[in-house]
Amino acid sequence: MGAQKSIHAGKAKIDVNVDLTHKLCASLMLPPFRSSGSPLSMIIGSLCLKHPNLFGGSEKLDVSWDKGLYDSNALIAYRRPRPEWLSQQSFVIQHSLSPEIGVHGKPMDNFSRSGSGGVNLSQFSVGLDLTEPANSNWSSTTSIRFKHVRPVNDDGRSISRDLDGFPVTYSGNSNDSMVVLKQESHYAKAKERSFFRISFQIEQGIPLLSKWIIFNRLKFVASKGIKLGPTFLLTRGFDRRRHGSLPGIFYWRAGQCSRLW
């Protein structure tokens, strides 16, 4: 059961998408274990607002909100018009909530609504994105953002200690902060019977204060596809490396980490 609607208000466009199917089905199974929460928790959907000329000078404003079964993401992006040969600037504010399923072992009651063991990451970030002018094959984006990360349980309360009493954040407080400088570059070339794509991603955590997280991470992915008769052959290789101070949540009891904040 779902609905989609597009509304035009002057020069702004609002897209609304609501889907009740998955949550209603899940709610039939959840009551024997745990309450499903407020009526708003029954809603899965998205809301998107786009304004192409906010102040009369072709300034673009994008506002979006997406809500899943156990995660959510809210994003505000403001873009100023610049000549095509210059980097395009976007001021971004973002908040997300997602289950951290790759860090810890089983929850104490062996049940969690999200399957995460009751640990979720609430992340708030604010910063600037610079998108370089694209040529025929290359595209590049540089961003610098302040990030504030807080582990919370399924009910939204902060988590500061694990089951053994050790801190789950690098700072030892209820949250970790960092400034992240990120560079992404992509190269893609396609022909009638083949394609080639490579992607670089470099992240650097800058510790402006003593208890802020410092790290560097490199990710490289290359893929090649060739059509051989009626079949398509795809090969893919990648390399991922990271170093620096890790938050305590990555040493969660009986756990293995799969990603950095």
C-alpha positions as semicolon CSV with decimal commas, in nm:
position;residue;x (nm);y (nm);z (nm)
1;M;0,000;0,000;0,000
2;G;0,167;0,320;-0,114
3;A;0,119;0,658;-0,275
4;Q;0,323;0,898;-0,487
5;K;0,248;1,263;-0,556
6;S;0,425;1,556;-0,723
7;I;0,316;1,908;-0,631
8;H;0,422;2,231;-0,805
9;A;0,421;2,540;-0,581
10;G;0,541;2,831;-0,792
11;K;0,890;2,741;-0,913
12;A;0,933;2,479;-0,642
13;K;0,855;2,111;-0,688
14;I;0,763;1,878;-0,404
15;D;0,776;1,498;-0,448
16;V;0,610;1,281;-0,185
17;N;0,642;0,902;-0,171
18;V;0,486;0,697;0,111
19;D;0,488;0,317;0,138
20;L;0,315;0,144;0,428
21;T;0,350;-0,215;0,308
22;H;0,672;-0,333;0,472
23;K;0,619;-0,170;0,809
24;L;0,263;-0,294;0,842
25;C;0,379;-0,649;0,768
26;A;0,662;-0,614;1,019
27;S;0,425;-0,480;1,284
28;L;0,228;-0,804;1,272
29;M;0,540;-0,991;1,385
30;L;0,685;-0,741;1,631
31;P;0,425;-0,716;1,912
32;P;0,511;-1,054;2,070
33;F;0,868;-0,930;2,117
34;R;0,859;-0,552;2,151
35;S;0,627;-0,256;2,098
36;S;0,650;-0,101;1,751
37;G;0,652;0,252;1,899
38;S;0,463;0,561;1,783
39;P;0,224;0,565;1,485
40;L;0,489;0,757;1,285
41;S;0,712;0,450;1,303
42;M;0,459;0,279;1,072
43;I;0,553;0,509;0,782
44;I;0,818;0,432;0,521
45;G;0,869;0,693;0,253
46;S;1,047;0,999;0,125
47;L;0,989;1,370;0,086
48;C;1,181;1,583;-0,164
49;L;1,158;1,958;-0,224
50;K;1,347;2,127;-0,510
51;H;1,359;2,501;-0,573
52;P;1,555;2,607;-0,887
53;N;1,555;2,984;-0,820
54;L;1,542;3,048;-0,447
55;F;1,648;3,415;-0,433
56;G;1,597;3,506;-0,797
57;G;1,957;3,438;-0,899
58;S;1,931;3,071;-1,002
59;E;2,023;2,951;-0,652
60;K;1,913;2,590;-0,606
61;L;1,777;2,445;-0,285
62;D;1,727;2,071;-0,242
63;V;1,564;1,931;0,072
64;S;1,509;1,556;0,106
65;W;1,404;1,319;0,382
66;D;1,404;0,940;0,350
67;K;1,275;0,701;0,615
68;G;1,328;0,327;0,599
69;L;1,241;0,042;0,831
70;Y;1,514;0,124;1,079
71;D;1,714;0,405;0,921
72;S;1,655;0,762;0,810
73;N;1,840;1,035;0,623
74;A;1,768;1,409;0,602
75;L;1,964;1,633;0,364
76;I;1,964;2,007;0,287
77;A;2,182;2,125;-0,004
78;Y;2,216;2,484;-0,123
79;R;2,397;2,552;-0,452
80;R;2,508;2,890;-0,578
81;P;2,530;2,952;-0,954
82;R;2,884;2,970;-1,093
83;P;3,032;2,967;-1,446
84;E;3,054;2,618;-1,594
85;W;3,435;2,622;-1,605
86;L;3,459;2,675;-1,226
87;S;3,398;2,427;-0,943
88;Q;3,033;2,408;-0,841
89;Q;2,984;2,475;-0,470
90;S;2,720;2,318;-0,247
91;F;2,661;2,390;0,121
92;V;2,530;2,069;0,280
93;I;2,364;1,984;0,612
94;Q;2,288;1,616;0,672
95;H;2,161;1,392;0,951
96;S;2,133;1,014;0,931
97;L;2,041;0,730;1,164
98;S;2,143;0,376;1,073
99;P;2,186;0,038;1,247
100;E;2,550;-0,049;1,312
101;I;2,523;-0,420;1,236
102;G;2,890;-0,493;1,169
103;V;3,041;-0,409;1,506
104;H;2,906;-0,609;1,795
105;G;2,771;-0,948;1,896
106;K;2,424;-1,056;2,006
107;P;2,216;-0,821;2,220
108;M;2,145;-0,912;2,581
109;D;1,784;-1,011;2,504
110;N;1,881;-1,176;2,172
111;F;1,637;-0,952;1,988
112;S;1,650;-0,610;1,831
113;R;1,404;-0,437;1,599
114;S;1,685;-0,350;1,359
115;G;1,891;-0,667;1,393
116;S;2,183;-0,447;1,502
117;G;2,203;-0,567;1,860
118;G;2,048;-0,239;1,970
119;V;2,335;-0,014;1,855
120;N;2,272;0,256;1,595
121;L;2,479;0,551;1,471
122;S;2,329;0,900;1,475
123;Q;2,543;1,115;1,245
124;F;2,522;1,490;1,189
125;S;2,745;1,665;0,935
126;V;2,776;2,013;0,791
127;G;3,018;2,133;0,526
128;L;3,102;2,229;0,169
129;D;3,114;2,014;-0,148
130;L;3,313;2,122;-0,455
131;T;3,236;1,947;-0,785
132;E;3,496;1,998;-1,056
133;P;3,381;2,063;-1,415
134;A;3,339;1,722;-1,580
135;N;3,518;1,638;-1,901
136;S;3,432;1,350;-2,133
137;N;3,540;1,073;-1,894
138;W;3,653;1,215;-1,558
139;S;3,449;1,353;-1,269
140;S;3,583;1,473;-0,934
141;T;3,434;1,597;-0,605
142;T;3,607;1,740;-0,299
143;S;3,429;1,793;0,031
144;I;3,516;1,913;0,379
145;R;3,269;1,844;0,657
146;F;3,241;1,858;1,032
147;K;3,090;1,532;1,158
148;H;2,934;1,455;1,495
149;V;2,867;1,084;1,560
150;R;2,669;0,945;1,853
151;P;2,593;0,576;1,926
152;V;2,231;0,531;2,036
153;N;2,009;0,235;2,120
154;D;1,684;0,141;1,944
155;D;1,492;0,385;2,166
156;G;1,720;0,680;2,082
157;R;1,911;0,697;2,410
158;S;2,288;0,753;2,401
159;I;2,521;0,456;2,456
160;S;2,853;0,534;2,625
161;R;2,966;0,194;2,761
162;D;2,967;-0,163;2,637
163;L;2,855;-0,469;2,834
164;D;3,196;-0,484;3,005
165;G;3,191;-0,118;3,106
166;F;3,441;0,009;2,850
167;P;3,375;0,330;2,650
168;V;3,236;0,279;2,299
169;T;3,367;0,610;2,162
170;Y;3,721;0,725;2,100
171;S;3,674;1,036;2,314
172;G;3,523;0,841;2,603
173;N;3,218;1,068;2,594
174;S;2,876;0,997;2,446
175;N;2,989;1,114;2,100
176;D;3,287;1,154;1,868
177;S;3,365;1,456;1,650
178;M;3,590;1,500;1,350
179;V;3,661;1,715;1,045
180;V;3,675;1,500;0,732
181;L;3,842;1,602;0,406
182;K;3,726;1,376;0,124
183;Q;3,833;1,348;-0,240
184;E;3,648;1,131;-0,493
185;S;3,745;1,080;-0,856
186;H;3,574;0,861;-1,116
187;Y;3,675;0,760;-1,467
188;A;3,435;0,578;-1,699
189;K;3,462;0,484;-2,064
190;A;3,204;0,281;-2,254
191;K;3,206;0,129;-2,599
192;E;2,952;-0,079;-2,787
193;R;3,079;-0,412;-2,650
194;S;3,279;-0,314;-2,343
195;F;3,320;-0,064;-2,061
196;F;3,591;0,034;-1,813
197;R;3,552;0,219;-1,483
198;I;3,786;0,318;-1,202
199;S;3,710;0,500;-0,879
200;F;3,939;0,661;-0,619
201;Q;3,828;0,773;-0,274
202;I;4,059;0,934;-0,018
203;E;3,945;1,050;0,327
204;Q;4,148;1,230;0,592
205;G;4,033;1,297;0,949
206;I;4,174;1,627;1,077
207;P;4,200;1,650;1,461
208;L;4,137;2,017;1,543
209;L;4,102;1,919;1,911
210;S;4,293;1,656;2,110
211;K;4,005;1,406;2,141
212;W;3,886;1,439;1,783
213;I;3,934;1,136;1,557
214;I;4,232;1,133;1,320
215;F;4,245;0,877;1,039
216;N;4,317;0,832;0,671
217;R;4,139;0,593;0,440
218;L;4,201;0,497;0,078
219;K;3,964;0,304;-0,144
220;F;4,027;0,204;-0,505
221;V;3,785;0,012;-0,728
222;A;3,834;-0,091;-1,092
223;S;3,589;-0,284;-1,309
224;K;3,598;-0,408;-1,669
225;G;3,316;-0,556;-1,872
226;I;3,331;-0,729;-2,211
227;K;3,046;-0,873;-2,417
228;L;3,129;-1,217;-2,558
229;G;2,851;-1,334;-2,785
230;P;2,531;-1,369;-2,581
231;T;2,720;-1,344;-2,247
232;F;2,876;-1,053;-2,060
233;L;3,204;-1,101;-1,872
234;L;3,262;-0,871;-1,573
235;T;3,582;-0,845;-1,367
236;R;3,627;-0,626;-1,061
237;G;3,914;-0,551;-0,826
238;F;3,945;-0,324;-0,524
239;D;4,183;-0,215;-0,249
240;R;4,086;-0,057;0,083
241;R;4,322;0,069;0,354
242;R;4,276;0,278;0,668
243;H;4,490;0,395;0,956
244;G;4,447;0,616;1,261
245;S;4,254;0,640;1,585
246;L;3,944;0,421;1,586
247;P;3,644;0,483;1,811
248;G;3,598;0,232;2,090
249;I;3,283;0,096;1,927
250;F;3,511;-0,091;1,687
251;Y;3,634;-0,301;1,977
252;W;3,280;-0,395;2,078
253;R;3,271;-0,727;2,262
254;A;3,276;-1,028;2,026
255;G;3,255;-0,790;1,733
256;Q;3,424;-0,721;1,402
257;C;3,424;-0,380;1,237
258;S;3,341;-0,343;0,871
259;R;3,359;0,032;0,821
260;L;3,468;0,363;0,969
261;W;3,203;0,617;1,076
